[in-house]
Amino acid sequence: MIKKLLLFLLTISMYAGAQTTVSTKKPALIPMPQQIEWNNGQFALKNYKVIVVKNSALNNEAELLQKQLKELGLVIPIKKGANAQPCIVLELGRVETPDSTSEAYKLKITAHTITITGASKAGLFYGLQTLKQLIDTAKNVVACSITDWPSFSWRGYMIDAGRNYQPMDLLKQQIDVIAAYKLNIFHFHFTEDIAWRLESKLYPQLTDPATMLRNKGKFYTQNELKELIAYCKERYITLVPEIDMPGHSAAFKRAMKTDMQSDSGLVIVKHILNEFCDTFGVPYIHIGADEVKITNKNFLPEVIALLEKRGKKVIGWEPGGQFTESTIRQLWMEDATKVSANPNVKYIDSRHLYINHMDPLESVVSIFKGKIANLDKGNDAALGGTLCVWPDRRVSKPEDVFMQTAVYPAVLAFAERSWRGGGQPGWLTYAGLDGSEEVKVFREFEDRLIKHKKRYFSKMPFPYQAQAYLKWKFYGPFNNQGDLTKKFYPETTTNIDTSKATLTAIGGTFILRHWWGSLVQGLIEKPEENTTWYATTRVWSDKDQLKNFWIGFNNISRSYGSDSPDKGTWDNRKSEVLVNGKLIAPPLWKQAGAKGNLELPLIDEGYEYREPTKVQLKKGWNTILVKLPVGSFKGKDWQNPEKWMFTVVPWL
């Protein structure tokens, strides 16, 4: 009896040692689990003695967890079926969810045990990603119980390495990031008009430097693609290769001296596809097939038949070619009406998910608030969505893609939405009107996003600044009669009457009218040409200081040959920003007035990849006034559409 009592007291002492008295502030999780119950208590991870696996099939997952803990300085052994406590248990089992999915998991943290139960090994892997985020900087975990599952089965990320080559280490970095946030598709676009970037043993001339217009001689060997496929598979990601045909194939034509749609070209394409199927073990092959005039009506049917005979599922862009019902469509423009009307056609949503067209702050808002496939959750036809990065314009170095397009902030917003489901109809480009529920929801997500930026992306490009705390009052419209310099009330008074504001909205980037104005709702419900608007806000400063600001009026898409701003201007609309009545000068543009050219890399045209604007603030409240005139909504050409917008955000 005495021995039993001593053993009991020892056990109690051991469990008490695992518990700490530190603050139980809730961890910032992305994506937020579907169901989570926070319990009392927080426990020191170092007191968990062993990683327990119920069967050897989970050894890889156990070793992954062991490696994650070792990076935190914690060495915890793996044992099969051990009962030592406190312990971390990894197991497979049934996970009760509203919709049956093999990607579901349960995670429970107590002083005795951390248990992760996966409906499959993929589910277990996702549970490990959540556990990693639950560990605070002091290596403690808070007591909680989580049941989690994805709303969409297809959660994809696409990178175009055909136009701008990306080295293997950078590709792996992207795969690591999307794996950490529970995305499960890596869509790899590597053939383009610019260059064909995959080795072919049958046709080595495809990757001859002479056929490439950029990054000459840069391509992926067959072994490198095999390496990427395996790297993805280890992280429960499916690599989807895209071999674009018959469009976007000028590099093929230069190398093979024939058009893809010619009889000889189709024979070569079939040989390439058979070589690919013989060499690589992937379930899907994306054939592109958009933005091209079909001159050979047999081309797509024969290509699709070949691939399906080889056991591959075929994907094509919609709108695109005349596909068979069995071809999975990836929507890039069509509004999910024609395709979704046919229940036999499966589709992936990439409409409004081309982040190369978006401002960094706009992209996070738009993606977080958007509704994938116009649905709250996927179904047998609507598989999910793919976030797309199209760096059409030449970049000076591969890393520039991630600053100029703000890839990783957008990935986290997309991870939240594609896992959680839900969202709002339409494409919404700002946080919301003051006092609205949508602002509260976005503010909570942004708080988690900023914490992830600081904790996980300190050594990676993550161009995002908090914006959900900024409250702007808008005044207008004022008829400027085509004179963009004309001054109106908010500019001609030193004491603006805030009761005269037309509306009050929250955010750091506001698009008054989008260049796709008929499809995308900007801030102004009915924008008018030849009008001027004003926006004001106040920011607090604890002292007199020079403060870094993001200021911009013309976010240049990385897919258009847009002009650089003229010398001495912010943009072509005569936009201005004043702080405490003092005009803030525009940057000294490094290539001022440069005409649109996709071969001319951007340098400083965007606030997110140039030196921040230094603004003198006084101690106390500081008033910011932004002047926003516009003339015609018609851009000078299709590559320079009018996107009436501004961004003003102080760095926190």
VODO-557881 format. One record per residue: x, y, z of N, C-alpha, C in turn. Coordinates in steps of 0.05 Angstrom, whole numbers, plus 5000, padded with zeros to 4 digits. Atoms other than C-alpha are relative to their C-alpha. Layout:
N
XYZXYZXYZ ...
This chain:
652
501749765000500050005000501750255000 498349774999505650485018501450054973 498849985026509150324952498150124980 502049905019502750454914499550305004 500449714993501851124951502350174989 497649855010508951334935500050034970 500149995029508051144862497950204991 502149815007501551544860501050295003 499049734995504852154891502250084980 497949955020510752094843498750074973 501449955025505952064784498850275000 501249734998502252674808502150224997 497849815002508853034816501050044972 499150005028510952844746498150174983 501949855015504553114716500050295007 499949724991504953744757502450144988 497649895012511953844730499650084971 500549945028509253834659498450264998 501649765002504454404675501550245009 498749754993506855114678497950215008 501949794992503855754704500250244981 499849775019505556184643497350064989 502549915011500256574608499049814979 501250195019495456154567498750164976 501049855024494756654509499749804977 500650205021491656274451501950024977 498150005023496456074395498650104975 501049915026495556374326500249784980 500050235018493455804281499050084972 500949965027493055834205500649744985 502849924998488755534179498849945027 501350064975484355574240498449744997 501450265002481654874255497050045000 502949995002474354724242498750005028 501050014972473054544315502350005019 497849994980477454734373498850085027 500949944973476154744448502650055016 497749934983481255104491499449925029 500350094973482154794559501950145019 498349874980485555024623502749855001 497450124996492954914631501850034976 498049985021499354974592502449835010 498150214992504854444592502650034986 497349985011512354434582500549754982 499750225019513854024520502449825007 497650154993520553804549499349765019 500750214981516853374599498749754987 501150235014513752924547502449814992 497650174999518452314550500549844974 499750185022517151924487497950054978 501950005022513851924418499149714995 501150275002509351314415498649964973 501350075025507450994349498749725004 501550254996502150444347500849794980 499050195020505050124284502250134983 497649915015511250174240499350174976 500849845024507250484183500250305005 499949724993507651144221502950095007 497249934993515251144229500950264987 499249755014516151694177498950255014 501349774987511252154212501350045028 498749974974514452004280502850134997 497449885004521252174252499850294992 500449715006518552824223499550165025 500549864975515853014291502550025017 497450004985522452814324501950214989 498249795012526153264274499050285008 501149734993521453854288500750075029 499449954972522553774363503050055004 497149964998530053714354500950284992 499549725008530054384318499450195022 500649834976527254664383501849935023 498250084979532754334423499049785018 501250224984528453754448500549734987 499350275010530953044439498149805013 502050184989525152554448500149744983 499850265014525851814430497349904989 502450135012520951414387499949715010 500350274991518150774415497349894990 502450125010512950294389498449895024 501950104980507050194436500950045029 499149954973510750464497497850155016 502049884983506650704557501050215018 498849804982511451194589498450264996 501549755001507951844607501550225014 501549895022507552424592501249914973 499050095026508052204519498450134977 501349905024506252404448499249754984 501050245014501951884413499150064972 500949975028501251824338498649754992 501550235007495851374312498150064976 502149985021491051234255497449915012 502650084989483651184270497750164988 502449865010476651424256499850285011 500449724991475552174259497250084991 502849935005468252384264499950294989 500349745013466952964215497450004985 502549995015460753214179500349884972 499550115026463853004113502449815001 497950194998467952374109502450084982 497649935015475052544088502449875013 497650134990481652184095502150205010 498149794991485152854109499350115028 500849904973481652944177502049905021 498450084978485252904243498850105026 500649914973484152974318502650055015 497649944984489153294366499050075028 500849954972488453284441502550035017 497649944983493453594490499150015029 500450004971493253434564502749985014 497550034986498553404618501149724997 499250285002498752654609501049934972 499550105027498752574533499350214979 500749875025498952924467499349784980 500850215018494952494420499150124973 500749925027494552594345498949764985 501250225015489752144308499350094972 500649935028489552164232498149804988 501750195015484151874189501649864979 498050125018490051724143502750125008 497449884994497451874144500150294992 500249725008495852524107498750165023 501349874978491152714163501850035024 498049994979496452544214502150224995 498149795007501352984177498950285005 501249734995496453574181499850055030 500049964971495753454255502750085010 497349924992503253514262500550294993 499649725007503054184226498650185020 501449844979497854434276501549995026 498550024975501854174335502450194999 497749825002507954554309499250295006 500949734995503955204310499050045029 501049984973501255044380502450045020 497749974983508355054409500950295001 499249724998510055734436503050035001 497149955001516956064438501449895025 498850124976517955794509499849705000 500250295004516655084483497849885018 502350104985509955014519497749964980 502550045016503354754491497650045018 502449954985496454964514498149774998 501950225000491254454533497750074981 502249965019486154374477499249744988 501050235014482053894437499050104973 500549915027481653964361499049774983 500950185022477653604307500050174975 499649835023479453854239499949844974 500150125026478353714166499850224979 500149805021478754084099497250034988 502549965014472754394065500249934970 499650065028475854283996502349794998 498050215003479753673973502450094983 497949905018483854063922500950285009 499049754989488054613954502850054988 497649995017493154813902501550265000 498349765004498855293889501549954974 498750025026501655423819502250214997 497849825007508355723799500749974971 499150005028510255913728503150035000 497149995003517655733719500849984971 499450005029517155733643501050274992 499249735007517556483636502550095015 497749934984522356593694500949765016 499050254987526555993716500350045030 499550004971526655833790501749765008 498250214992532255433821498749805019 501150214984530954783858499650075029 500349934972532155063927497750195005 502349824997526955603916497449864996 502450175004521955103890499449845026 500450164976523054673952499050185023 500949814979522155293997497050044997 502949965004515255403965498549755009 501350254992513454673975499949975030 500050014970515554704048497950185012 502049804989511155324059497249894996 502850085005504955044026499449745016 500550234984505854384063499450075029 500449924972506254744130497250115004 502749884998499455074114497949824987 502050205007495954434091499050024971 500650025028495854554016501049734990 499350275008496153903978500649964970 499550015029497354083904502250204993 497949835010503754363873499849994969 500449985029501954573801502450134988 497449925009508454633764499950064970 500249925027508155033699502850064989 497249975008514754953662500550004970 499749955029513455013587498550244992 501249745008511955673554501050094973 498949885024512956113493502950085005 497349904993519156393529502049774999 498150224999522455713541498649745007 500950274992521354963547502149915021 498150044978524454783614500049725012 499850284990523954023621501649834980 498350175017529253553594498449784987 501150235015527153053541502449854988 497950165011531852493524499649964970 500650045028528252393458500650254983 499749755015528553133438501650205017 498349824984534453473473500050294990 500049735011533654063426497950185013 502049844986527554283467501250185021 498849844979532154543521502750124991 497749875010537554813476499950305007 500149724993539455513501499150184977 500749835023538455783431497050034996 502949985003530955643436498750165022 501149864976530156033501500350304997 499949715001528656773505500950135026 499149904973530156853580501449775014 498750214984534656483629501049784982 499250195021537956143570501649775013 498750244990540155433585499049905027 501150084974536155393650497649824996 502250195002531754773653500349795022 500050214979529954183698500649734987 499550275010533053503686497849825009 502050204992528752893690500449915029 499450084972532252703755499150225019 500949784982530653393784497050005003 503050014997523253323768499249765017 500550234983523352623799500550085029 499449914973526552943860497850175012 502249824991521053473864497549845006 502450164996515552953856500249855027 499650154974518552543914499950195023 500049804978519553173956497250085007 502849944996512253343947498649775014 501450244989509952633962500649965029 499250024972513752634028498350195017 501649794985509453234048497149984992 502850055008502852944022498950204981 500749825021502853403963500349854973 499950125027501253183892501150214980 498949825021505653503838498449964974 501650005025501353683777501750144979 498449875021505853813716498350114979 501449885022503454273662501850014975 498649995026505854153590498050144982 502049845014502254713553499849934971 500450075028499254513486497150044992 498149935021497654703433500850295002 499249724997498155433457502450025018 497649944984503955763493502349814993 498150215009508455313451502050114980 498149895019512855793412502849895004 497350124996519055493445500249734987 500150255014516954813419500450044970 499949955028516155103350502950084991 497349925006523055423352501949765000 498250234997526254773375499549794979 500750235017522554273331499450094971 500449905028521654723269497249924989 502750065009514254543266498050085021 502149924981507754763297498849755013 501250234985504654303350497649884985 502550105012498154263311500449884972 499550145026501454023247500149705004 500050294998501353283232502649915013 497550084988508753223248500350095028 499949904972508053653310498449835019 501650184983502553213338501449745005 498550244996506852603328502250045021 497949944980512552933367498850035028 501349974975507753143422499349745013 500750274989505352423430502449865010 497550124991512452183435500950125027 499249874975513952703489498249915023 501850084979507752513528500549715008 499450274994509351773524502649985016 497549994985516451923547499550095029 500649894973513652333605498649785017 501550214985508851773626501849775007 498150214994514451263622502050075022 497949914982519051693665499050095027 501049874976514652023718497449875010 502450124988509551733766498350225013 501949804990504252273773497249934990 502850085008496652183771498750194980 501249805017495052833734502050114980 498449845019497753183672498250224990 501449765008495553893657500950064972 499249955028495454043582499550294992 500449725007493754783585497750044981 502049995022490054873518498350255000 501549755000487855593529501550204982 498849775015489156243490501349914974 498950095025490155893423497749944981 501950075020486455813358500549714992 499850285007485055083346499849974969 500050045029487054923274499949704993 500250295004487354163282498049895020 502250094982480753903310500649735013 499350264988484053233324502050025023 497749974981489653513368499249935028 500750054972486253543436498749735004 501150274996481952913428502149785000 497950215001488052503409501950015024 498249974977492452793464498649905026 501550084976487052683517499749695000 500350305001485751963493502649865006 497450134994493151803496500650005030 499449984971493952063567498249835017 501850174984487751723593500649714996 499350285004489951073561502549935017 497750044982496451163601499350025029 500849994973492351223664500150275014 499849734989492851973673497350145000 502349825000487452463693500950264988 499249775016487553053646498750255010 501049744991486753783666500550204978 499749785019485654383620498850265009 501049744992484455123627497250054987 502749935010477255373620499550305005 500450085027475855753577502549914986 497850125014480155343532499049844976 500750165023479654783481497449855004 502450174999473854323466500849745014 499250234984475053823522497949795001 501950214994471853163536498850045028 501249974973467253103597502049905022 498250114980472752713632502350185007 497849804995477653303628499250185023 500449814977478153683694500650284990 499649735009477254423680501150175023 498949804981481354963715499050274991 501249755008477355603713501950245004 498349754997481256243699498450254993 501649765007475756693673497049935002 502950075000469056333663498949995028 501049954973464556463722498749765013 500850254987463455733742497049944996 502850055006456555743710499749794979 500250195022457455373645501049735008 498850264992461954843675498449875022 501450114977458154763741497249904993 502650095008451754653702500049714991 499750285008454453973680501149845023 499050144976454953523741502149794994 498050205007459453043703502850124997 497449875004465053553696501150105027 498649914976469953653753501650254993 498649755005473154333761501550105024 498249874980478354733799499750304996 500549715002477255473814502750155002 497849824998482855963797499250284991 501049735007478456563779500650185024 499449814978480657173819502149895019 497850114984486556773845502750034986 497549935013491857053799501350235015 499149794983495857433850502150194987 498349825016500557733797498650254992 501649765007494858223784499450175025 501049874976494058423857502250145016 498549864979496958913907500249815024 499750184977499758553969497750015021 502149974980494458834017497349924988 502450085015488958733965499849704999 500150295004490858003953499249865026 500850144975490357804027497150045006 502849954995483658144034498249854981 501750135021480757883968499949705003 499950294998483057173978498749905026 501250084975481057134051497050034999 502949955000474157424038498549854978 501250135022472957043973498749735006 501350264997468756423963500849824977 498950175021472155863925497749854986 502050145016467855593868497250105007 502649894992462156033895498649825021 501250204982461155493948501350025028 498950014973462155414023501949775004 498250244999465354734013499849864973 499950155025467254273956498049784998 501750235005463353713925501349824979 498850195019464453153875500950144974 499349855024464753663818501950235006 498449774993467654283851502249915020 497950124984474354013876501250195020 498749814983477154653904501250224983 498749785014481955193881503049984998 497149985002489055353859500750294999 498949735000492656003876502250014979 498250005023496656213815502050245001 497949795002503256603808501050004972 499249975028504456843737501950244997 498249775004510757273734500750034970 499649975029509857433659502450184994 497949805005514558023664502749895010 497350094992522057873666500750115027 499049904974525057913736503149994999 497149994999532258093752501249765013 499150244986532957503799497549855010 502450154993528256933818498650095025 501249924974527157193889498150244997 501649765003524057833861497049934997 502850095003517757433844498550025026 501350034974516257363918499650275015 500549734989516958103935498050154982 501749855018513558383873497249894999 502750125001507657903878499049935028 500850064973507457813954498849735003 501050275002506757063947499149895027 500650154975507056814018497750115017 502449914987501957284050497549904986 502350105015497157073995499649705005 500250294995498756334007498649955027 501250054974496756394080497050075000 502849935002490256744063498549784985 501250215016488756204011499849745016 500050234983490555654060497650015020 502349974982485455924110497449964986 502650025013479955984059499549724988 500450265013481055324022499749785021 500450204979481454934087497450045015 502349934984476055294126497450004983 502549975017471255404067498750275007 501549754995466055954070501050234984 499349765014467556664051497550164990 502149835010463357194016499849994969 500350005029460457213945501550234988 498849785015464057633893503050035007 497149944996471057933892500150275015 500149764983471858433949502850085006 497249915000478058863951500950165024 499249854976477959224018498849865025 500850154975477059004091497050035006 502949974995470059304097499450285011 500849744989466059894121500250005030 499749984971467060144191497749895016 502050114983463259754243498749744990 501250245011461559164198501249755012 499150254989462158444220502449894984 497850105017466758294161502750125008 497649874991471858784188501149855025 499250144976471958424255501249734993 499150265008472857754221502850024987 497449975013478558004177502150095020 498049904981481958364235501149775017 499150234985482257714274501949834984 498250155017485357354215502750154996 497549855005490357914202501849995025 498450034976492657874274501649745000 498650255002494357144264502150014978 498249985022497657304197502650155008 497749854991502257824228501849845019 498450174981504357344283501649784984 498550195016506156824230502250134985 497949855014510057344191502550025018 497749954982514357494252501349745009 498850254989515256774275501249814978 499250215019515956364211501350124974 499049895026517956854155502150225004 498049794995523457274186502349994979 497850035019528357004134499049964971 501250035026523556984075498550254992 501649765008520157524034497149985008 502850004991513457694066499050285001 500849715001511258384042497150045008 502749944990505258534086500350175025 500249844976503659064138497150005009 502750004989497759084185498450244989 501649785011492059494156497250025012 502850014990485659294193499450205022 500449814979486659824246499550284989 500249735012486560414197497150064992 502749915006479960794192500150254982 499949785019479061234131497250124995 502549865008473661754117500450104972 499949945028472161864044498050234994 501649775008469462514013499950014970 500249975029466662573943497249904992 498149925021465262543887499850304994 499949735009467463233864500550004970 499749995030466763393789502450174993 497649845007473663593765500150094971 500349915028471363693692502649944984 497650085015477763343668502550145009 497649874989482463793707500849865026 499250174978486063303753501450165022 498749844979489563873791498050175016 502049834988483064213811499749935030 500250044971482264313887497150035009 502850004990475964183927500250015031 500349944971473464253999502149875018 498150124980477763744037502850104997 497349905005483964044006500350305006 500049714998482064774015499450095029 500649934972480464754090502149875018 498250114980484864644151498649835021 501550144980479264334191497649864986 502150155014475263804154497849925019 502350084985468263694180499549704994 500350285005468162934188497249904997 502850085003460562924190499250014970 500649985029460863084115501149764984 498950235014464362424099497849844986 501950165015460862014046499949715011 499950274988463161354077502549975016 497750064983468061064128500749714996 499250285006472060444111502749945013 497750104986477560024141502049874980 498050145016484159814109502350184993 497649855007490760034079500150044970 500249985029489459924005497050034992 502849965010483060183971500150034970 500449985029481160063899497350134996 502549865004475960583882498549884976 501150145023474860263815502149814989 498150205010478259623791500150024970 499949995030480759563719498049804988 502250185009475758983714497550095014 502149884985470459453738497349874999 502550145002464559053713499949745016 499950254985466858433750500750035029 498949974973470158693812498950255013 501149774986466759143863502150155015 498149834986471259703885498550145023 501149864978470060173943497650174992 502249825009465660653903498049844985 502150175012459060333885499550074971 500449915028458060763822502150214994 497849815006464761073804499450164974 500549835023464561653754502750114990 497749875012469761913705500150295007 499649714995472662613715499050095027 500749934973471562613789502549985018 497950014980475962713850498849925027 500750084973475462373917502350075019 498049964980479162493982499649795022 500150184978480862034039501850115023 498549914977483162214109500149795022 499850164976485661844170501950135019 498149904980489661974233501749775011 498250204988495661594260501450135024 498849904975498661654329503049955000 497150044996506061744344500750085028 499249954973509161704413502150235003 497949804999514562204393500350124972 499349895027517062654337501949804987 498350215012520062164288499649994969 500350085027521361964216498949715000 501350265000516761374202500049884972 500350145025516960854147497149974992 502750045010510760844104500149854973 500550105027508260434045498050204988 501749815014505360943996500149934971 500150065028503060773926497250064988 502649945013497660943875499649844975 500350145026498860483816501549735002 498750264998500259753832500249874972 499650105027503259493767499849704999 500250295003501058793747502649894989 497650135011506758323734499449844975 500850135025503058063673499650194977 500449805022502458713633502650154996 497849835006507659133599499350295007 501049734991505559743640502350205002 498149784998509060413639500950055029 499249914974513260643698499150285004 501049734995510961283732501950214989 498449785010513361943702501550135023 498449864981518662343738498450215015 501349804984515962763795497049955005 502950074995509162403799499949745015 500750264988506061853839498849814979 501350155021501961633779499050194979 500949835022498661893716497450145006 502549884993492562133754500450255017 499449774983496062693793499249965029 500650064972494762343859502050135019 498349874980497562663922499549895028 500550074972498562513995501450225017 499049794981499463034051499949895028 500050074972501362914123500450265016 500149754985499663474171500350244982 500049785019498663924111502550024982 497549995016505563774081499949794978 500150195022505863464012502449805002 498050215000509662804010501049964971 498950025027514262783949500149714991 499850275010513962173904502949914999 497350115001520061713898501550114975 498349935023525861883851500249744984 500250255014523961323803502549944984 497450085013529960943776499649974970 500450015029526760843708497450154993 502349835003521861423707499250024971 501149975027517361443646500649784981 499450225018519760783619497449884989 502450105013514760513569499749705005 500650274993511359853582501549804982 498450205014515859263564500349765018 499950244984515258563590502949905004 497250084997522758473581501650195018 498749814982524359063626499149945028 500850074972524458833699499250255015 500849794981520859253750502250035021 497849954981525659573800498950125026 501049864976522060053847497150104996 502749905007515160163816497949935021 501950084979511659813874501150065028 499149934973511960043947501149765015 499250234984512859323970502849904993 497250085006519659243935501850234995 498149785000522659933941500450095029 499649894973525360314000497550145009 502449874991519660554044500350304999 500149704999517561284042500350095028 499649894973520161674102498250245004 502049784995514762114132500650115028 499649874974515862614188497450015015 502349994983510862504244500750175025 499749854975509862954304498949835023 501150144977508362714374497050055002 502949984999500962574381498749914975 501550095024495762514326501150154975 499149905025497862614254497849964979 502250015019492862764198501249944972 499350085027493662424130497750074981 502049945020489962694069501049894973 499350125026489962314003498150124979 501649895023487662643938499949804978 500450225019484762163886498450094976 501449935024482962483820500249784978 500050185023481262083757498750144976 501349905025479762263685498449784988 501450225013477661733636500749735012 499550274990476961013659501449824979 498850165021479560783592503050035000 497150005001486960593595501050064972 498949935026491560803539500249764981 500150245016491860083516499449775019 500950224983490059383541502149935021 497950064980496759333578500250215021 499949794980495559973616497250085009 502849934992488459933644500150185024 500149804978486260453694499049865026 500750124974486260173765500250235020 500249764983483960753809500349915029 499450124974487060603877502150165015 497849904985491660803933500649815023 499150144976495660493989501650205018 498549854981497960874051499949855026 499950164976500360464110502650065015 497549974984505360634166500949725009 498950254989509960074187499749995030 500350034971508559814256502549865011 
